[in-house]
Amino acid sequence: EGNLGVANSLFNHYAQKLTVSRLQRDLSDSTVRRTFGTALGHSLLAWTNLKRGLKRIAPDEEKLKAELNAHWEVVSEGAQTILRAVGKSDAYETLKEKTRGQILTESEYKAWCDSIDVDDATRNKLKNLSPESYIGLAIELTEKIAG
């Protein structure tokens, strides 16, 4: 945390200092440029330590699973996609009404699936969604971020 603080302070200083007009910064430019390596070094050290620290921790999978399964509203994106695929143009509004700012239980979600006007195949697809199995774009987004 300290290394990132130092690096961020230096980078903020560069952003302020190097945006001044060329005539105003002629005398101090070289001094500022000599510290670029310091800022980058602090950044590298901080990220290296962060990666090492993250390797030492592990998620509590049971707690995560329980928390996830208590929030069926997370499948609303998948449900919306299924409904739009069968031509339901009001899918977003319907799900927004049901899920925005609400905690949705499994029984409430299944009751909602039974109440909407769709064919049996679509209803079964909706009912087969679950917080544990629906991941949307999570894998692609994680790989993009993690590199």
Buried (B, 14 or more C-beta within 10 A) or exposed (E): EEBBEBBBEBBEEBEEBEEEEEEEBEEEBEEBEEEEEEBEBBBEBBEEBEEEEEEEEEEEEEEEEEEBBEBBBBBBBBBBBBBEEEEBEEBEEBBEEBBEEEEBBBEBBEEBBEEBEBEEEBBEBBEEBBBEEBEEEEEEEEEEEEE
